[in-house]
Amino acid sequence: MTKKLNKSELKGFLDEKAAFYEQPKFIETDPVQIPHLFTQKEDIEISGFLTATISWGNRKSILNNAHKLMNLLGNSPYDFVMNHSQENLDNLEDFVHRTFNSTDLTCFIVALRHLYNKFGDMEGFYKQFKSESNLQNAIHHFKKEFFNLPHQVRTEKHISDPLKNSAAKRINMFLRWMVRDARAGVDLGIWRSLSPAQLSCPLDVHSGNVARKLGLLKRKQNDAKALSELDKKLRQLDSNDPVKYDYALFGLGVFEKF
């Protein structure tokens, strides 16, 4: 595409691409397939959160390790989180995905139990921020609450902090899975207390590069400032559901080499 599109043309183009990629076939090669394995809300939340946490690197490796992780949790992640013994935690010692290892996983399991005991579920935490225009501040506070128990400092790197200028791609992707409507068959839409209008794009190298080529993003780094810039542009195209365009940007970058 060489011609510069005006706002109306750009919206039409991205609406068409978003609809094309937001189809059930999308999940065949995407980590979102993992939470689709479950029906109980808490299982969907926990499997989605853990899968999003390890969603960097080779997609085949992500999927293989996410399925392995669910098997280690007995394919009942909520029951494992709430009722695990030390022996259960010891059985996780062989798990590793890139720099996320069994030490990190054990910390995450213990922290999740703390979160569920205190807030009822993960949505219960984020519900406190339903009046805010976006969820980046909520992610910052989520990280503080999540690491409220004793833990190794090394594990903190696995949850990004937007207030430290991170685009927080993986946790924004998780929030998209939980909040956006499930009718298209990809996102799960189980958090009704939050609005899709609050979501931010899971900004990565693919969506960032396409956004720049389309004039949606000028900043060169994929950081929190770039995300804020992209958020504003996507909200101008659809203020109620700006993150549907994640499908267009990601699909254009990964599948069409745009």
C-alpha positions as CSV (number, residue, x, y, z in Angstrom):
1,M,0.0,0.0,0.0
2,T,1.6,3.2,-1.1
3,K,-1.3,5.7,-1.1
4,K,-1.8,7.6,2.1
5,L,-5.3,6.9,3.4
6,N,-7.5,9.6,4.9
7,K,-9.2,8.8,8.2
8,S,-12.4,7.4,6.7
9,E,-10.4,5.2,4.3
10,L,-8.1,4.0,7.0
11,K,-11.0,3.1,9.3
12,G,-12.7,1.2,6.5
13,F,-9.4,-0.7,5.7
14,L,-8.8,-1.6,9.3
15,D,-12.4,-2.5,10.0
16,E,-12.3,-4.9,7.1
17,K,-9.0,-6.5,8.3
18,A,-10.1,-6.7,11.9
19,A,-13.2,-8.6,10.9
20,F,-11.2,-10.9,8.6
21,Y,-8.8,-11.9,11.3
22,E,-11.1,-12.0,14.3
23,Q,-12.5,-15.4,13.4
24,P,-12.3,-18.8,15.3
25,K,-9.6,-20.0,12.9
26,F,-7.4,-17.3,14.5
27,I,-7.1,-19.3,17.7
28,E,-5.5,-22.3,15.9
29,T,-2.1,-20.7,16.0
30,D,-2.6,-18.2,18.9
31,P,-2.0,-18.6,22.7
32,V,-5.7,-17.6,23.2
33,Q,-6.5,-21.2,22.5
34,I,-5.4,-22.2,26.0
35,P,-8.1,-20.4,28.0
36,H,-10.6,-21.7,25.4
37,L,-9.9,-25.2,26.8
38,F,-11.9,-24.3,30.0
39,T,-15.4,-23.3,30.9
40,Q,-15.1,-22.3,34.6
41,K,-14.4,-18.6,35.0
42,E,-11.5,-19.0,37.4
43,D,-9.9,-21.6,35.2
44,I,-10.2,-19.3,32.2
45,E,-8.7,-16.4,34.1
46,I,-5.7,-18.3,35.5
47,S,-4.9,-20.3,32.3
48,G,-5.2,-17.1,30.3
49,F,-3.0,-15.1,32.7
50,L,-0.3,-17.8,32.9
51,T,-0.3,-18.3,29.1
52,A,-0.1,-14.6,28.4
53,T,2.8,-14.4,30.9
54,I,4.9,-16.8,28.8
55,S,3.7,-15.4,25.4
56,W,7.0,-14.2,24.0
57,G,9.3,-15.8,21.5
58,N,8.5,-18.6,19.1
59,R,4.7,-19.2,18.9
60,K,5.0,-22.9,18.6
61,S,7.2,-23.0,21.7
62,I,4.7,-20.8,23.5
63,L,1.8,-23.2,22.7
64,N,3.8,-26.3,23.6
65,N,4.9,-24.9,26.9
66,A,1.4,-23.5,27.7
67,H,-0.1,-26.9,27.1
68,K,2.6,-28.5,29.2
69,L,1.9,-26.0,32.0
70,M,-1.8,-26.8,32.0
71,N,-0.9,-30.5,32.3
72,L,1.3,-29.8,35.3
73,L,-1.6,-28.0,36.9
74,G,-3.8,-31.1,36.4
75,N,-5.8,-29.3,33.8
76,S,-7.6,-27.7,36.7
77,P,-5.6,-24.5,37.3
78,Y,-8.0,-22.9,39.8
79,D,-8.1,-26.0,41.9
80,F,-4.3,-26.3,41.8
81,V,-3.9,-22.6,42.8
82,M,-6.2,-22.8,45.7
83,N,-5.4,-26.3,47.1
84,H,-1.8,-27.0,46.2
85,S,0.6,-28.6,48.6
86,Q,4.4,-28.2,48.8
87,E,4.7,-31.5,47.0
88,N,2.5,-30.1,44.2
89,L,4.8,-27.1,43.9
90,D,7.9,-29.3,43.8
91,N,6.5,-31.2,40.8
92,L,6.7,-27.9,38.8
93,E,10.5,-27.8,39.1
94,D,11.2,-28.9,35.5
95,F,9.0,-26.2,33.9
96,V,10.8,-23.5,31.9
97,H,9.9,-21.1,29.1
98,R,12.8,-18.9,28.1
99,T,13.6,-17.0,31.3
100,F,10.4,-17.9,33.1
101,N,11.3,-20.9,35.3
102,S,9.9,-23.0,38.1
103,T,10.9,-20.4,40.7
104,D,8.8,-17.9,38.9
105,L,6.0,-20.3,38.3
106,T,5.8,-21.3,42.0
107,C,5.8,-17.6,43.0
108,F,2.9,-17.0,40.5
109,I,0.9,-19.9,41.9
110,V,1.3,-18.6,45.5
111,A,0.5,-15.0,44.4
112,L,-2.6,-16.1,42.6
113,R,-3.9,-17.8,45.7
114,H,-3.3,-14.6,47.6
115,L,-5.2,-12.6,45.0
116,Y,-8.2,-15.0,44.9
117,N,-8.4,-15.1,48.7
118,K,-8.4,-11.3,48.9
119,F,-10.5,-10.3,45.9
120,G,-12.6,-13.4,45.0
121,D,-11.2,-13.6,41.5
122,M,-8.9,-11.6,39.2
123,E,-11.8,-9.5,37.9
124,G,-12.5,-8.5,41.5
125,F,-9.1,-6.7,41.6
126,Y,-9.5,-4.9,38.3
127,K,-13.1,-3.9,39.1
128,Q,-11.8,-1.2,41.4
129,F,-10.6,0.6,38.3
130,K,-13.7,0.5,36.2
131,S,-14.2,4.2,36.3
132,E,-10.8,4.9,34.7
133,S,-10.4,5.7,31.0
134,N,-7.8,3.0,30.5
135,L,-6.3,0.1,32.6
136,Q,-2.6,1.1,32.6
137,N,-2.8,2.4,36.1
138,A,-4.7,-0.7,37.1
139,I,-1.8,-2.9,35.7
140,H,0.7,-0.9,37.8
141,H,-1.4,-1.6,41.0
142,F,-2.0,-5.2,40.0
143,K,1.8,-5.8,39.9
144,K,2.2,-4.2,43.4
145,E,-0.6,-6.4,44.8
146,F,0.7,-9.5,43.0
147,F,4.1,-9.2,44.5
148,N,2.9,-8.3,48.0
149,L,4.1,-11.6,49.4
150,P,7.7,-12.6,49.9
151,H,9.3,-13.5,46.6
152,Q,12.5,-13.4,44.6
153,V,13.1,-10.1,42.9
154,R,14.0,-11.9,39.6
155,T,10.3,-12.9,39.2
156,E,9.1,-9.2,39.1
157,K,10.3,-8.8,35.5
158,H,7.6,-11.2,34.3
159,I,4.8,-8.6,34.9
160,S,5.4,-5.3,33.2
161,D,4.7,-1.9,34.7
162,P,3.2,0.8,32.4
163,L,4.2,3.5,34.9
164,K,7.8,2.5,34.3
165,N,7.3,3.1,30.6
166,S,6.5,-0.4,29.5
167,A,4.0,-1.1,26.8
168,A,3.0,-4.2,28.9
169,K,2.1,-6.1,25.8
170,R,1.4,-9.5,27.4
171,I,-0.9,-8.3,30.2
172,N,-2.8,-6.0,27.8
173,M,-3.3,-9.0,25.6
174,F,-4.6,-10.9,28.7
175,L,-7.0,-8.1,29.5
176,R,-8.3,-8.1,25.8
177,W,-9.0,-11.8,26.2
178,M,-11.0,-11.3,29.4
179,V,-12.9,-8.2,28.5
180,R,-13.7,-8.1,24.8
181,D,-17.0,-9.7,23.6
182,A,-16.8,-13.4,22.9
183,R,-19.3,-13.4,19.9
184,A,-16.6,-13.5,17.2
185,G,-15.2,-16.7,18.8
186,V,-11.7,-15.4,19.8
187,D,-11.8,-13.3,22.9
188,L,-13.6,-14.7,25.9
189,G,-15.5,-11.7,27.3
190,I,-16.0,-13.1,30.9
191,W,-15.3,-9.8,32.7
192,R,-18.5,-7.8,32.4
193,S,-17.5,-5.1,35.0
194,L,-15.0,-3.6,32.6
195,S,-15.5,-2.0,29.2
196,P,-13.7,-2.8,26.0
197,A,-13.3,1.0,25.7
198,Q,-10.8,0.9,28.5
199,L,-8.5,-1.6,26.8
200,S,-5.1,-0.8,25.2
201,C,-3.5,-2.5,22.2
202,P,-1.0,-5.3,23.0
203,L,1.7,-3.4,21.3
204,D,4.6,-5.5,19.9
205,V,7.1,-5.3,17.0
206,H,4.4,-6.5,14.5
207,S,1.6,-4.2,15.4
208,G,4.0,-1.3,16.0
209,N,5.6,-1.6,12.6
210,V,2.2,-1.7,10.8
211,A,0.9,1.2,12.9
212,R,3.9,3.3,11.8
213,K,3.4,2.4,8.2
214,L,-0.2,3.4,8.4
215,G,0.5,6.7,10.2
216,L,-1.0,5.7,13.5
217,L,2.2,5.9,15.4
218,K,5.3,8.1,15.1
219,R,7.3,7.1,18.2
220,K,10.0,4.6,17.3
221,Q,10.2,2.6,20.6
222,N,7.4,0.2,21.5
223,D,6.9,1.6,25.0
224,A,4.2,3.1,27.2
225,K,4.5,6.5,25.4
226,A,4.0,4.8,22.1
227,L,1.0,2.9,23.5
228,S,-0.6,6.1,24.6
229,E,-0.1,7.6,21.2
230,L,-1.6,4.5,19.5
231,D,-4.4,4.4,22.0
232,K,-5.5,7.9,21.0
233,K,-5.5,7.1,17.3
234,L,-7.4,3.8,17.7
235,R,-10.0,5.5,19.9
236,Q,-10.6,8.0,17.2
237,L,-11.4,5.1,14.9
238,D,-13.7,3.3,17.4
239,S,-14.0,4.8,20.9
240,N,-16.1,1.8,22.1
241,D,-13.8,-1.0,21.0
242,P,-10.4,0.4,20.0
243,V,-8.6,-2.9,20.5
244,K,-10.4,-4.7,17.8
245,Y,-7.8,-3.2,15.6
246,D,-5.2,-5.3,17.3
247,Y,-6.4,-8.1,15.0
248,A,-5.9,-5.9,11.9
249,L,-2.4,-4.6,12.9
250,F,-1.2,-8.0,14.1
251,G,-2.6,-9.9,11.1
252,L,-1.2,-7.4,8.6
253,G,2.2,-7.7,10.2
254,V,2.4,-11.5,10.9
255,F,0.4,-13.0,8.1
256,E,0.6,-10.5,5.3
257,K,4.1,-9.1,6.0
258,F,2.7,-5.7,5.5
